[in-house]
């Protein structure tokens, strides 16, 4: 009886590991098909909620427009992250090379992150990755469609960011001008 329990437990653990590997493979296959997505978002940063719409083009291009009084816009174009407050005519520049965003917005980095992450199934699939500097990135996928639905990170300024997305369009024609970094006068 004791041996049957351990044999059953061993079979169960192997089955769970195989299922998780298969789901990671389905997520990877889904992402390989995607060149760009347009999505609505809800961002919670240190308990402050913000809403807006983004366009993400793999690799490393993002444009987000926030529905706020500052008329905030985020632009990522390769290696630079720009936060623009149109209402106040202010522009802030940040490198993304040490940011968790480089792991999410670069497709090959994202695929590697998925392969190296720990799998968790709750209401959705959560993949938890801890980098060499002990920074945690949680990427979330819908458990039936394997679509990306968000991420949780701590940014360079130590802000906790919970970013949920609702994909509106996949692989549509995107105007490259939306990724042009504004110049400071």
N, C-alpha and C positions, 0 to 999 in steps of 0.2 A: 504494500500500500504506500509506504514511504517513497519507494522508487518511482511508482506511477505518478505521484504528486510532482516530483522533480522533473520527470520526463514531460509531463503535461505543462508545467511551468516553462520549461525550456522551449517547447514547441510554441507556446503562446508568445513568449518574448521574441522569438525569431519571426513569427508571423507579424507582430506589431512593428518590428524593425523593418521588415520587408515592405509593409504597407506604407510606412512613413517615407521610405526611399522611393517607392513608386509615386507617392503624391508629390514629393520634391521634383521628381522627373516630369510630372505633368505640369507643375508650375513653371519649370524651366522651359518646357516645350511651348507653353502658352506665351511666355515672355519673348522667346526667340522670334515669334511671329509678329511682334509689336515693334513698330518704328517710332510711333508717337501716340500720345493720348491727350485728350482734352477732358478735364474733370472739374466738378464743383468740389470745394473743400470746406472743412471745418477744422480750424487750427486752435488748439488750446495750449497756450503758453503760460506757465505759472498761474493757472486758473483763470486766465483771460481768454475769452472765446472770440475768434475772428472768422469771417466767412469770405468766400470769393471764388474765383475761377482761375484755373491754370492750364497751360499747355506745356507738356513735357515731351521733348524730342530726345531720344537716345542718340547720341551720347552727350551728356552734360549740358543740355540746354533746357532752361525752364523760364517761363514767364507767368507770373501770378499777379492778378489784380484783386485787391482787397476791397470789400464793401465797407469802407470806414470813412470817417470824417477827414483823415489825413490824405486820402486818395493814394494809399500805399501801393507800390508796385515792386515786385521782386523780379530781377532778371539775373539768370545765370547763363553765361556764355563761355563754356570751356573751363577757364580757371578762375574767373572772377564772379563774385556774388555782389550785386548792387541792390541796395534798398533805397527806393526813391519815394519821397513824400511830395507828391505833386502840389498839394495845397500850400506847402511852406517852401517849395522850390529848394528842397534839401536832398542831397545824394550822399550815400555812405557806401564805401567800397570795402569788401572783405575777400581774402583769398579762400578758396574752397579746398585747397590741397590737403589741409589737416582736418577738414570738416567731415562729419559722417555723410554729408550729401554726395561726396565723391563715390561712396560705396553704393548709393541708391540710384543716382542719375546716370551713371556709366553702366551700360548693359553688361559688359564682361565682368566688372566688379560686382554687380548685383547678382549675376549668376554664380560667381564664386562664393559670395556671401551666403546664398541659399544652400549651396553644397556643403559649406562648413558650419552651418547653423544647427542649433538644437531645435527639434520639432515639438510643437505643442498643439493639441487640438482642443479648442474650447467651442465657442459659437462659430469661430472661424479658425483658420490655420495661422498659428503664430510661429515665426521662425526667429529664434533668438541667437544673435551673434555677439560675441565679446571679442574686441580687437586686442592687439598686443599691449595697448595702453589701458586696458580694463574698462574701456567705454563700451556700453551696451547699445545695440541697435536691434529693435524689434520690428520686423516687417510682417504685415498682416495680409492674408489672401482669403478670398471668399472660398468656402470649402466645396462648393459645387461647380463653380465656373473657373476657379483658380485665378480669378482676376485680382490684381493688386487693389487693396482697399485702404491701405494706410501704413504709417510707420510711427514709431516712438523713439525719440533720441534726446540726448542732452547736447545742446549746441556749444559753440566756442565760448559763449558768454555764460555758460552753465545754466541756461534756461532749459527747463523740461518742456519738450514739445511733443504733443500728441496730434498727429496730422491724419485726419480721416478723409478719404476721397470717394466720390461717386462718379465713375467714368461715364462720360456722355458720348464720346466719339473715339474710335481707334483707327489709326492709319489714314488720317485725312490729309489733305493738302494744307500745309502750314506756310504762312508768309515768313520768310527768314528775317525780315526787318524787325519783328517783335523781339528779337534777341540782340539787337544792337545796343551796346553799352553807351549810355549818355555820357557826354563830356562835361567836365566842370569848367565854367568860364573863369 
